[in-house]
Amino acid sequence: MNLFSLIDNLSVLNSLPALSINLLGVGKATALVSIVGAAIGIFLGVAAKKFEVEVDEKEQEVRELLPGNNCGACGYAGCDSMAQAIAKGEAPVNGCPVANSETHAKIAEVMGTSADATDKKVAFVKCAGTCDKTKLKYNYYGIDDCKKAAVAPGGGPKQCNYGCTGFGSCVKVCQFDAIHVVDGIAIVDKEKCTSCGLCIAECPKNLIELVPYNTNTFVRCNSNDKGKDVKAACSIGCIACKMCEKACQFDAVHVNDNVAKIDYSKCTNCGECAKKCPTKVILSELVNNTVNEAKAV
């Protein structure tokens, strides 16, 4: 055996104690970590059981029935808050405007009550001032936002201070693709509208209101100006002539603040007011269909 082999053997022997010490340290550390982990696990388990928050099963069932849009139209922060309020009896079972009557009935069944039947409503924009009907005061080059345009001189570029500015702020907030700007004014697709009310809150001119889904008669004007000023700004605006009042046999339409307004609790959709309206600002689907059929013949 040469000198070099002897030195190597001695080096291996010298390293064995250190190796055994290192393995012992690792074993102790592993055991310590395991014990600490087990203790933490037991503590968390006991704490979870002790501080467990009981979940109302009715609340969970109601939440599953709600549409989940979290639009806030019900007056609560979202569907979770709404479900909690319904389960506690703080909100009506038909409080969600987005849900339909069938969903309201299911929620009422969960709560062991009955849901009052509610007529579906949809948003309607009270303006007919399209690009060919209204006039411009000036060219607007600002931000395409209705609220920004509304604080511009004269309430916006259109001659009518009450009309739709057409920049589509209502379109941006609608989660259901139910409203679009067509020819300078916002138009609602009532088949898509859920009456959530977001567009109503967004409109700076207060042009949008909820009307019964089944109604066929609408006043497409919101101006409070006198007839002469209205005609100067828009060729189709309400001139407060009151001919609609005289034509209505059901006391359902009256002119207030120089604009015709319909009481939908009395309106029968007969269309007589629309027939008599000289500017045709009152829209009646019944009258329009009759006119279209006459043209087609």
Secondary structure, DSSP 8 states (H G I E B T S, - for coil): --HHHHHHHHHHHHHHHHHHHHHHHHHHHHHHHHHHHHHHHHHHHHHHHHT-----HHHHHHHHHS------TTSSSSHHHHHHHHHHTSS-TT--SSS-HHHHHHHHHHHTS-------EEEEE-----TTTB-BSS---S-S-HHHHHTSGGGSSBS-TTS---S-HHHHH-SSS-EEEETTEEEE-TTT-----HHHHH-TT--EEEEETT--EEE-----S-HHHHHHHBTTS-----HHHHH-SSS-EEEETTEEEE-TTT-----HHHHH-SS--EEEHHHHHHHHHHHH-
